[in-house]
Amino acid sequence: MNNRYRWLLLLIFLLFIQISANFKQHHVVNDIKNFAMEGLFQVIETDLNDDRVKEMVIVGKNYVGRELLFYWLTVNEQNQPVMLWKSPNLFEERSILWVAVGNFNGYQKQLLAATNTQLYFYNYEDGSLKLAKQSVHNLEPLNIVAGDVDGDSQDELIVNRIGKITDKYYICYVQVWKYRNDQWILMAQSELLGNIRAIAAGDIDQDGKAEIFVEEGLMLSSGNIHLLKLINNQLPVVAQVNKSLNGAAYALKVKQIGDQVKLVTGTTKGFVNFFSWDGKHLQKELEELSFKTNLVDLEITDINNNQKSELILLGHPNRLLFLEN
């Protein structure tokens, strides 16, 4: 065996060790097979009372009881969910429920819940959430997230909307809305991007402004990730990764992990992947976690305030997993 092949085998061995080590970084501390509702849609990190202790909101549906609900939760020392507050039933025919948390009005963090036709603003007051405002809207959201895309310290509402309907799928686009003088003002709109299945926002390039990420594709097949940035009131695609994941990524988050901000994805085949920004491109990292569940959403946060990052996974239809790093 010549030196070239020896070095190649050594490189493969070192990569295997690194990947194996990454797989061992997370271990399950709680696995709840049937959590709270018949179907789970969304999990997001919150700190609604600004005490620097993280909580989470989980959104879901009871199909038989015709209920759309969200739970505001923390966990105890045994990593068991502890309910802080439960929403009223926000059921609406042919609607799903989405939640975003942000400083929409410029002076107070709020939770915004959206159905097909209604927006609900909730404020934190005296240990619970109080409905501050309910209004009718025409946003027709397939998904919503919050993010400060213009860097003014006020979060915008980012909405995934249908642009065209074909026989087999939706062709969607993204809009950015700012709340000003008690009404929503359209700031920017993207071109048609495809059948968007997930959307996220976060400042991955650390310039003080959040970028927008969407994953689009057909059925449950691997899709494409687009990075959009607000430039001169436009939302151009500035980077793209094509068909690099194993399955459709319905889970998409931008998170601070160590000293880096990364895009984290979760797929219908149970894979969690990480992308970093090199200044020009999204780079898929070697680390890959695999779980025997169809992932619906994920979150990474120190939910139990133990100085360790927990990976929180939602599996179809109503599985809730907690993993520690």
C-alpha positions in Angstrom: 0.0 0.0 0.0 1.5 3.3 -1.0 1.6 6.5 1.1 -1.3 8.1 -0.8 -3.7 5.3 0.2 -2.4 5.2 3.8 -3.2 8.9 4.1 -6.6 8.5 2.5 -7.4 5.7 5.0 -6.2 7.8 7.9 -8.4 10.7 6.8 -11.4 8.4 6.5 -10.7 7.0 9.9 -10.4 10.5 11.5 -13.6 11.6 9.8 -15.4 8.5 11.2 -14.1 9.3 14.7 -15.3 12.9 14.4 -18.8 11.9 13.2 -19.1 9.2 15.8 -18.2 11.7 18.5 -20.8 14.1 17.2 -23.5 11.4 17.4 -22.6 10.8 21.0 -22.9 14.5 22.0 -26.7 14.2 22.6 -28.5 11.7 24.8 -32.2 11.4 25.4 -33.3 12.6 28.8 -37.1 12.3 28.2 -39.2 10.7 25.5 -42.9 11.4 25.7 -44.8 9.3 23.1 -48.2 11.1 23.4 -47.8 14.6 24.5 -50.8 16.9 25.4 -52.5 16.9 21.9 -53.3 14.6 19.1 -51.1 16.5 16.7 -48.1 18.8 17.3 -47.1 21.5 14.8 -44.5 23.8 16.4 -42.1 24.4 19.3 -40.4 27.7 19.9 -38.1 29.1 22.6 -39.5 32.0 24.6 -38.6 34.3 27.5 -41.9 36.2 27.7 -41.3 37.4 31.3 -37.7 38.6 30.5 -36.2 36.8 33.5 -33.5 35.3 31.2 -34.8 31.8 32.0 -36.0 30.1 28.8 -39.5 28.7 28.4 -41.1 27.1 25.3 -44.4 27.2 23.5 -45.8 24.1 21.9 -48.6 24.4 19.3 -51.0 21.6 18.3 -54.4 20.3 17.5 -57.0 17.9 18.9 -58.8 16.6 15.8 -61.7 14.9 17.5 -62.4 17.7 19.9 -61.9 20.4 17.2 -59.3 22.3 19.2 -56.3 24.5 18.2 -54.2 25.2 21.2 -50.8 26.3 22.4 -49.1 25.6 25.7 -46.5 27.8 27.5 -44.2 25.5 29.3 -41.0 25.0 31.2 -39.5 21.8 32.6 -38.6 20.5 36.1 -35.3 18.9 37.3 -36.5 15.5 35.9 -37.0 17.1 32.4 -40.7 16.7 32.7 -42.8 19.5 31.1 -44.5 21.8 33.5 -47.4 23.9 32.1 -47.3 27.6 32.9 -50.3 28.5 30.8 -52.7 27.0 28.3 -54.4 29.0 25.6 -58.2 29.0 25.0 -59.4 27.0 22.0 -58.6 29.0 18.9 -60.2 26.5 16.5 -61.2 27.7 13.1 -62.5 25.6 10.2 -59.8 24.4 7.7 -57.1 26.3 9.7 -53.9 25.5 11.3 -52.4 27.6 14.2 -49.0 29.2 14.1 -47.2 31.2 16.8 -44.4 33.7 16.7 -42.7 35.6 19.6 -41.1 39.0 19.1 -41.0 42.7 19.9 -43.5 43.7 17.3 -44.6 47.0 18.7 -41.1 48.3 19.5 -41.3 48.3 23.3 -42.7 44.9 24.5 -42.1 41.3 23.8 -45.4 39.7 22.6 -46.7 36.3 21.5 -48.6 36.4 18.2 -50.9 33.5 17.3 -52.3 33.3 13.8 -55.1 31.3 12.3 -56.3 31.7 8.7 -58.3 34.8 9.5 -57.5 35.9 13.1 -54.5 37.4 14.8 -54.2 37.2 18.6 -51.7 39.3 20.6 -50.8 38.0 24.0 -48.8 39.9 26.7 -47.1 38.5 29.8 -48.9 39.7 32.9 -48.7 38.5 36.5 -47.4 35.0 35.7 -49.7 34.2 32.8 -50.5 35.4 29.2 -53.3 37.9 28.7 -55.0 38.6 25.4 -54.2 42.2 24.5 -55.7 42.3 21.0 -57.6 40.2 18.5 -58.1 41.3 14.9 -59.1 40.0 11.5 -56.4 39.7 8.9 -55.9 38.7 5.2 -52.3 37.4 5.4 -53.4 33.8 4.6 -50.3 32.4 6.3 -48.9 28.9 5.7 -46.4 29.7 8.4 -45.1 32.7 10.3 -41.9 33.6 12.2 -40.5 36.7 13.8 -37.2 38.4 13.0 -35.5 41.8 13.0 -34.7 41.9 9.3 -33.9 45.7 9.1 -31.8 45.9 12.3 -34.0 48.6 14.1 -34.5 46.4 17.2 -38.2 45.9 16.3 -39.2 42.5 15.1 -41.0 42.0 11.8 -43.6 39.4 11.0 -42.4 37.1 8.2 -45.1 35.2 6.4 -45.1 32.3 4.0 -47.9 32.7 1.5 -49.3 31.0 -1.5 -48.6 32.6 -4.9 -49.9 30.0 -7.3 -51.7 26.7 -7.0 -51.0 23.8 -9.4 -52.6 20.4 -9.6 -50.0 18.9 -7.2 -48.5 21.6 -5.0 -48.4 25.3 -3.9 -45.9 27.8 -5.3 -45.1 30.2 -2.4 -43.4 33.4 -1.6 -42.3 35.3 1.5 -43.6 38.7 2.8 -42.2 40.9 5.6 -44.6 43.0 7.6 -43.9 45.7 10.2 -46.4 46.7 12.9 -46.7 50.5 13.0 -49.4 52.8 14.2 -51.6 49.8 15.2 -51.5 48.3 11.7 -49.4 46.0 9.6 -47.3 47.6 6.8 -45.8 45.5 4.0 -42.1 46.1 3.9 -40.9 43.6 1.3 -41.9 40.6 -0.8 -39.8 37.8 -2.4 -40.2 36.2 -5.8 -42.0 32.9 -6.1 -39.7 30.3 -4.5 -41.5 27.0 -4.7 -43.5 24.8 -2.4 -42.2 26.2 0.9 -42.4 23.7 3.7 -40.5 25.6 6.5 -39.3 29.1 7.3 -36.9 30.5 9.9 -35.2 33.8 10.7 -31.9 34.7 12.4 -28.7 36.7 12.1 -26.4 34.0 10.7 -23.8 36.5 9.4 -23.8 38.6 12.6 -24.4 42.0 10.9 -27.2 43.0 13.2 -30.0 42.0 10.8 -31.9 38.7 10.6 -31.7 36.7 7.4 -34.7 34.6 6.2 -34.4 30.9 5.4 -36.9 28.8 3.6 -36.9 25.2 2.6 -39.0 24.2 -0.4 -39.6 21.0 -2.3 -42.1 18.4 -3.6 -44.0 15.9 -1.4 -41.6 14.4 1.1 -38.5 14.5 -1.0 -35.3 16.4 -0.3 -35.7 20.0 -1.2 -33.7 23.3 -1.5 -32.8 25.8 1.2 -32.8 29.5 0.2 -31.2 32.3 2.2 -33.0 35.7 1.7 -31.8 39.1 2.9 -33.5 42.4 3.0 -31.7 44.7 0.5 -33.2 48.0 -0.6 -36.7 46.8 0.4 -36.2 43.7 -1.7 -35.8 40.1 -0.6 -33.3 38.5 -3.0 -31.9 35.0 -2.6 -28.3 35.4 -1.7 -27.4 31.8 -1.1 -28.9 28.4 -1.8 -28.3 24.7 -1.0 -29.9 22.1 -3.2 -31.1 18.7 -2.2 -28.5 18.1 0.5 -30.8 16.6 3.2 -32.3 13.2 3.7 -36.0 14.0 3.5 -38.2 17.1 3.6 -37.1 19.6 6.3 -40.3 20.8 8.0 -38.1 21.8 11.0 -35.9 24.9 10.5 -34.3 27.1 13.2 -31.4 29.6 13.4 -29.6 29.1 16.7 -26.5 30.3 18.6 -24.5 27.1 19.2 -21.3 27.8 21.0 -19.6 30.8 19.4 -21.4 30.3 16.1 -24.8 31.0 14.7 -26.1 28.0 12.7 -29.0 26.9 10.7 -30.5 23.7 12.1 -32.8 21.4 10.1 -34.9 18.4 10.9 -36.4 16.1 8.3 -39.3 13.7 7.8 -36.8 10.8 7.9 -35.6 11.8 11.3 -32.3 13.5 10.5 -31.0 16.7 12.2 -28.3 18.7 10.4 -26.3 21.9 10.9 -25.3 24.6 8.4 -22.8 27.4 9.0 -22.1 30.5 7.1 -18.6 31.1 5.5 -19.3 34.6 4.3 -20.6 33.6 0.9 -22.2 30.1 1.3 -24.1 27.9 3.6 -21.9 25.0 4.5 -23.4 21.7 5.6 -21.4 20.3 8.6 -20.3 16.8 9.2 -22.4 16.4 12.3 -25.7 14.6 11.7 -28.1 13.2 14.3 -30.6 10.5 13.4 -33.8 9.6 15.2 -36.5 7.0 14.4 -39.3 9.6 14.1 -40.8 11.9 11.5 -39.6 15.3 12.7 -42.2 18.1 12.6 -40.2 20.8 14.4 -37.2 21.3 16.7 -35.7 23.8 19.1 -32.3 24.2 20.9 -32.3 26.0 24.2 -31.3 25.8 27.8 -34.9 25.0 28.9 -34.0 23.8 32.4 -31.4 26.4 33.1 -28.6 24.0 33.8 -26.1 25.7 31.5 -26.5 22.9 28.9 -28.2 23.2 25.6 -31.2 20.9 25.2 -32.3 19.7 21.8 -36.1 19.5 21.8 -37.8 17.5 19.0 -41.4 17.1 17.9 -42.1 13.8 16.1 -45.2 13.1 14.2 -47.9 13.0 15.3 -47.4 14.0 19.0 -44.0 12.8 20.2 -41.9 15.1 22.4 -38.2 14.4 23.0 -35.6 16.1 25.1 -31.9 15.5 24.5 -29.0 17.0 26.4 -25.6 17.9 24.9 
